[in-house]
């Protein structure tokens, strides 16, 4: 599970586990009517769990992740193909990355005309474990505020087991990329033991 090389090489062929880091984050959520400054709006969120798996609690469930994604966008009445970017869990593990990419491709890439942009803050700072979901959210809020998606690190060769990277359905952000104003963003965060969470955000429309 932990990388001998000491880095999270998300979605890369050389990914061999994750690197631990420490992190702390706090998010202030207010009703729109009283918010003085809006960095992003929460559209919807939902969680599920993989439950028991014969492979053990460290093995992620791509099928259950896909079910979660289908449900959260159906409940939000939002077409997944309109999402501009997905901040993935992206730990850089041999099993986890392909399972997550499979679920993302199944949900977001069926009716797209352009590749879905993906990334993971873990490639930049490591895996903050219990704080990792908030670190992903903080990255997105900063990216929206600065109007740029920061590049993933350590991505040189696509993981051979991720079809979406091979056929061009998915694209890992490897250089600074303009963040479209008013766009929808998905954020994945998964827990050790099989808990899955997805959050839909909407970036403010710049005027």
VEXDREN-2710 file (C-alpha; in Angstrom, 1 decimal):
% VEXDREN-2710
k/r/px/py/pz
1/UNK/0.0/0.0/0.0
2/UNK/2.9/2.5/0.8
3/UNK/5.2/3.5/-2.0
4/UNK/8.8/2.3/-1.6
5/UNK/9.8/5.3/-3.7
6/UNK/8.1/7.8/-1.4
7/UNK/5.7/9.5/-3.8
8/UNK/2.1/9.3/-5.1
9/UNK/2.5/8.7/-8.9
10/UNK/-1.2/8.9/-9.6
11/UNK/-2.3/7.1/-12.8
12/UNK/1.3/6.5/-13.9
13/UNK/2.7/3.1/-14.9
14/UNK/5.3/3.4/-12.2
15/UNK/2.8/3.9/-9.4
16/UNK/3.5/1.5/-6.6
17/UNK/1.6/2.8/-3.6
18/UNK/1.1/6.1/-1.8
19/UNK/3.3/8.4/0.3
20/UNK/1.9/9.6/3.6
21/UNK/1.8/13.3/4.5
22/UNK/0.2/15.4/7.2
23/UNK/-2.5/17.9/6.5
24/UNK/-5.2/20.0/8.1
25/UNK/-8.0/21.9/6.4
26/UNK/-11.2/23.8/7.4
27/UNK/-14.0/24.7/5.1
28/UNK/-16.7/27.3/5.8
29/UNK/-20.1/26.5/4.3
30/UNK/-22.8/29.1/4.3
31/UNK/-26.1/29.6/2.7
32/UNK/-25.9/31.6/-0.5
33/UNK/-28.2/34.3/1.0
34/UNK/-25.7/35.2/3.7
35/UNK/-22.4/34.4/2.1
36/UNK/-20.1/37.4/1.7
37/UNK/-17.8/35.7/-0.8
38/UNK/-18.4/32.5/-2.8
39/UNK/-15.5/30.4/-3.9
40/UNK/-17.6/27.5/-5.1
41/UNK/-21.2/26.2/-4.6
42/UNK/-22.0/22.7/-3.4
43/UNK/-24.5/21.1/-5.9
44/UNK/-24.8/17.7/-4.3
45/UNK/-22.9/15.0/-2.4
46/UNK/-23.4/11.3/-1.7
47/UNK/-21.6/8.4/-0.1
48/UNK/-21.8/4.6/-0.2
49/UNK/-19.6/1.7/0.8
50/UNK/-18.1/-1.4/-0.9
51/UNK/-19.0/-3.7/1.9
52/UNK/-17.3/-7.1/2.2
53/UNK/-14.9/-8.1/-0.5
54/UNK/-13.0/-11.4/-0.8
55/UNK/-9.8/-9.5/-1.8
56/UNK/-9.8/-7.7/1.6
57/UNK/-10.5/-4.2/2.9
58/UNK/-7.7/-2.6/0.9
59/UNK/-9.2/-3.6/-2.5
60/UNK/-11.4/-0.8/-3.9
61/UNK/-14.7/-1.5/-5.6
62/UNK/-14.9/0.2/-9.0
63/UNK/-18.5/-1.1/-9.6
64/UNK/-19.7/0.5/-6.3
65/UNK/-17.9/3.7/-7.2
66/UNK/-19.7/3.7/-10.5
67/UNK/-23.0/3.2/-8.8
68/UNK/-22.3/6.1/-6.5
69/UNK/-21.4/8.4/-9.4
70/UNK/-24.5/7.4/-11.3
71/UNK/-26.8/8.1/-8.3
72/UNK/-25.3/11.4/-7.3
73/UNK/-25.6/12.9/-10.8
74/UNK/-29.1/11.5/-11.3
75/UNK/-30.2/13.0/-8.0
76/UNK/-28.6/16.3/-8.9
77/UNK/-30.3/16.2/-12.3
78/UNK/-27.0/16.9/-13.9
79/UNK/-25.5/15.3/-17.0
80/UNK/-22.1/14.0/-16.1
81/UNK/-20.8/14.9/-19.5
82/UNK/-21.0/18.6/-18.6
83/UNK/-18.4/18.2/-15.8
84/UNK/-15.2/19.9/-16.8
85/UNK/-12.8/18.3/-14.3
86/UNK/-12.7/15.5/-11.7
87/UNK/-10.4/15.8/-8.7
88/UNK/-9.8/12.1/-8.1
89/UNK/-8.8/10.1/-5.1
90/UNK/-5.8/9.0/-7.2
91/UNK/-3.5/7.4/-4.7
92/UNK/-1.1/5.9/-7.2
93/UNK/-1.7/2.3/-6.2
94/UNK/-1.7/-0.5/-8.8
95/UNK/-5.2/-1.6/-8.0
96/UNK/-6.9/1.6/-6.8
97/UNK/-6.2/3.9/-9.8
98/UNK/-7.5/1.5/-12.5
99/UNK/-10.7/0.8/-10.4
100/UNK/-11.4/4.5/-9.9
101/UNK/-10.6/5.4/-13.6
102/UNK/-13.0/2.6/-14.7
103/UNK/-15.8/4.1/-12.6
104/UNK/-15.1/7.6/-13.9
105/UNK/-14.9/6.5/-17.5
106/UNK/-18.2/4.6/-17.2
107/UNK/-20.0/7.7/-15.8
108/UNK/-18.4/10.8/-17.4
109/UNK/-17.1/9.7/-20.8
110/UNK/-20.1/8.1/-22.5
111/UNK/-21.3/11.2/-24.3
112/UNK/-18.3/13.5/-24.3
113/UNK/-16.7/15.1/-27.3
114/UNK/-13.5/16.0/-25.5
115/UNK/-11.3/14.2/-22.9
116/UNK/-12.3/14.5/-19.3
117/UNK/-9.6/16.3/-17.3
118/UNK/-8.5/14.5/-14.1
119/UNK/-5.9/15.0/-11.4
120/UNK/-5.0/14.3/-7.8
121/UNK/-3.6/16.6/-5.2
122/UNK/-1.9/13.5/-3.7
123/UNK/0.7/13.7/-6.5
124/UNK/1.7/17.1/-5.2
125/UNK/1.6/16.7/-1.5
126/UNK/1.1/13.0/-0.7
127/UNK/-1.9/11.2/1.0
128/UNK/-3.1/13.1/4.1
129/UNK/-5.3/10.0/4.9
130/UNK/-8.2/11.3/7.1
131/UNK/-7.7/14.9/5.9
132/UNK/-7.2/13.9/2.2
133/UNK/-10.8/14.7/1.1
134/UNK/-10.6/18.2/2.5
135/UNK/-7.1/18.7/0.9
136/UNK/-8.7/17.8/-2.5
137/UNK/-11.5/20.3/-1.8
138/UNK/-9.0/23.0/-0.8
139/UNK/-7.1/22.4/-4.1
140/UNK/-10.2/22.9/-6.1
141/UNK/-11.3/26.0/-4.3
142/UNK/-7.8/27.6/-4.8
143/UNK/-7.9/26.5/-8.5
144/UNK/-11.2/28.2/-9.0
145/UNK/-10.1/31.3/-7.2
146/UNK/-6.9/31.5/-9.3
147/UNK/-8.6/30.3/-12.5
148/UNK/-6.0/27.6/-13.1
149/UNK/-5.8/23.9/-12.5
150/UNK/-2.3/23.0/-11.2
151/UNK/-0.4/20.2/-12.9
152/UNK/-0.1/16.7/-11.6
153/UNK/3.4/15.6/-10.7
154/UNK/5.0/12.2/-11.5
155/UNK/2.9/11.4/-14.5
156/UNK/5.0/10.2/-17.4
157/UNK/3.6/7.0/-18.7
158/UNK/-0.1/6.0/-18.4
159/UNK/-1.0/3.0/-16.3
160/UNK/-1.4/0.2/-18.8
161/UNK/-4.6/-1.0/-17.0
162/UNK/-6.5/2.3/-17.5
163/UNK/-8.3/2.1/-20.8
164/UNK/-9.6/5.7/-20.5
165/UNK/-6.0/7.0/-20.7
166/UNK/-5.1/4.7/-23.6
167/UNK/-8.2/5.7/-25.7
168/UNK/-8.1/9.4/-24.9
169/UNK/-11.4/9.5/-22.8
170/UNK/-9.4/10.7/-19.8
171/UNK/-6.5/13.2/-19.7
172/UNK/-4.3/13.8/-16.7
173/UNK/-3.6/17.5/-16.2
174/UNK/0.2/17.9/-16.5
175/UNK/0.5/21.6/-17.1
176/UNK/-1.2/24.7/-15.8
177/UNK/-4.7/24.7/-17.4
178/UNK/-7.3/27.5/-17.4
179/UNK/-10.3/26.7/-15.2
180/UNK/-13.5/27.4/-17.2
181/UNK/-15.7/29.8/-15.1
182/UNK/-19.1/28.5/-14.2
183/UNK/-18.0/24.9/-14.8
184/UNK/-19.0/21.8/-12.8
185/UNK/-16.3/19.9/-10.9
186/UNK/-16.5/16.4/-9.3
187/UNK/-14.4/15.5/-6.3
188/UNK/-13.8/11.9/-5.2
189/UNK/-12.7/10.8/-1.8
190/UNK/-12.5/7.2/-0.7
191/UNK/-11.8/5.7/2.8
192/UNK/-9.7/2.7/3.9
193/UNK/-12.2/-0.1/4.2
194/UNK/-14.5/0.8/1.3
195/UNK/-16.3/4.1/2.0
196/UNK/-16.8/6.2/-1.2
197/UNK/-17.8/9.8/-1.4
198/UNK/-18.4/12.1/-4.3
199/UNK/-19.0/15.9/-4.2
200/UNK/-20.3/18.1/-7.1
201/UNK/-19.2/21.7/-7.0
202/UNK/-20.0/24.6/-9.3
203/UNK/-17.5/27.3/-10.0
204/UNK/-18.8/30.9/-9.9
205/UNK/-19.4/32.6/-13.2
206/UNK/-16.8/35.3/-13.8
207/UNK/-18.0/38.6/-15.1
END
